[in-house]
Amino acid sequence: MLMLMMCNYHCHSLMLNSPIEECLPEIYKKFGVSYTAKIVPSILNEVLKTVALEFDVFDAVVNRNEFSERLQEALHEKLNQYDLRLHDSAIVKIKPKSKEVCNAIESHLINLNKNKDQ
């Protein structure tokens, strides 16, 4: 059995968002014209960390679609709090910080694929 529950990992994501047009004056008043540079990076970082806590490294890598869906839901919720709309998000990279864990996941996935082929 693969035990990876407490392993740390890096996750990089991108998102496409825009302000809710009728809320733009309030957004400018609160955050200024450069609101995107001021609040979006911290929102993305906070949401990534929160969602990452819900998944161990193995599940984040193997169940990437589920991880991505949860990330998109959480981003949508958080951006709404700031009167922003989420158009799209994508996980660019999920990688365990430990080389040994990377190798263990890779071996496990290779074994899974071999068993499917048989």
Secondary structure, 3 states (H helix, E strand, C coil): CCCCCCCCEEEEEEEEEEECHHHHHHHHHHHCCCHHHHHHHHHHHHHHHHHHHCCCHHHHHHCHHHHHHHHHHHHHHHHHHCCEEEEEEEEEEEEECCHHHHHHHHHHHHHHHHHHHC
